[in-house]
Amino acid sequence: MSLKTVVGAAALCQIAGLLLAAPLEAEESEYGVLFEAEGVEETYYNCIACHSERIVAQQGLTREGWDELLDWMVEEQGMPELDAETSVIVLDYLSNYYNTDRPHFPKD
């Protein structure tokens, strides 16, 4: 085996090792930065009609606070009112994952 072959094989092994050791990039979520859990789809598609999902993710409100904010958006900003079932789903999602503790505040 020639020196050229040995050096080439060693280089390929090093490259393969680097590729395997490299952290995998996180897949882009369909819902942007929002935490994927029950209610994310309804929340995402009702909110991004007017603003980025990051606006939602940076908030930290109680369920009552989210409810008041949604009422304000309907009354003052022209947001279409959510039907009763969707409203419960969205409020459950927001109050569970974007409450005052802000457990899913985007870090990036």
C-alpha positions in Angstrom: 0.0 0.0 0.0 1.4 3.4 -1.0 2.0 6.3 1.4 -0.5 8.3 -0.6 -3.2 5.7 0.0 -2.5 5.5 3.7 -2.6 9.3 4.1 -5.8 9.5 2.0 -7.5 6.8 4.1 -6.4 8.5 7.3 -7.7 11.8 6.1 -11.1 10.3 5.3 -11.3 8.7 8.7 -10.6 12.0 10.4 -13.3 13.7 8.3 -15.8 11.0 9.0 -15.0 11.2 12.7 -15.6 15.0 12.7 -18.9 14.6 10.9 -20.1 12.0 13.4 -19.0 14.1 16.3 -20.6 17.3 15.1 -23.9 18.2 16.8 -26.9 17.8 14.6 -28.7 21.0 13.8 -32.2 21.2 15.3 -34.8 20.8 12.6 -36.9 24.0 12.0 -40.2 23.5 13.6 -43.4 24.0 11.6 -44.5 26.2 14.5 -41.4 28.4 14.8 -40.2 28.9 18.3 -43.5 27.7 19.9 -43.3 24.7 22.2 -44.8 21.7 20.4 -47.6 20.3 22.5 -51.4 19.9 22.3 -52.9 23.2 21.2 -49.7 24.5 19.4 -51.3 24.3 15.9 -54.4 26.2 16.8 -52.4 28.8 18.7 -49.8 29.2 16.0 -52.2 29.6 13.1 -54.5 32.0 14.9 -51.7 34.2 16.1 -49.4 34.4 13.1 -52.2 35.9 11.1 -51.2 39.2 12.7 -47.8 38.8 14.2 -44.8 36.6 14.7 -45.0 33.6 17.0 -42.1 35.2 18.9 -44.4 37.9 20.2 -46.5 35.1 21.8 -43.4 33.2 23.1 -42.0 36.3 24.9 -45.1 36.9 26.9 -45.6 35.5 30.4 -49.3 35.8 31.4 -51.7 34.0 33.6 -54.7 32.4 32.0 -56.8 35.4 32.9 -54.1 37.7 31.4 -54.1 35.7 28.2 -57.9 35.8 28.1 -57.9 39.6 28.6 -55.3 40.0 25.9 -57.3 38.0 23.4 -60.4 40.1 24.2 -58.3 43.3 23.7 -57.0 42.0 20.3 -60.6 41.3 19.2 -62.0 44.6 20.5 -59.1 46.9 19.7 -57.0 45.2 17.0 -59.7 43.6 14.7 -58.7 40.0 15.5 -61.6 37.7 14.5 -63.2 36.2 17.7 -62.2 32.6 18.3 -65.1 30.1 18.6 -65.6 28.6 22.1 -63.8 25.3 21.4 -60.7 27.0 19.8 -60.6 29.6 22.5 -60.3 26.9 25.3 -57.6 25.1 23.3 -55.6 28.3 22.8 -56.0 29.5 26.4 -55.1 26.0 27.7 -51.9 26.0 25.5 -50.9 29.6 26.4 -51.5 29.3 30.1 -49.6 26.0 30.3 -46.6 26.8 28.2 -46.4 30.7 28.2 -47.4 31.5 31.8 -45.8 33.8 34.3 -43.0 31.2 34.8 -42.2 31.5 31.0 -40.9 27.9 30.9 -40.6 28.0 27.1 -39.2 31.5 26.6 -37.0 31.3 23.5 -33.3 31.4 24.4 -32.0 32.3 21.0 
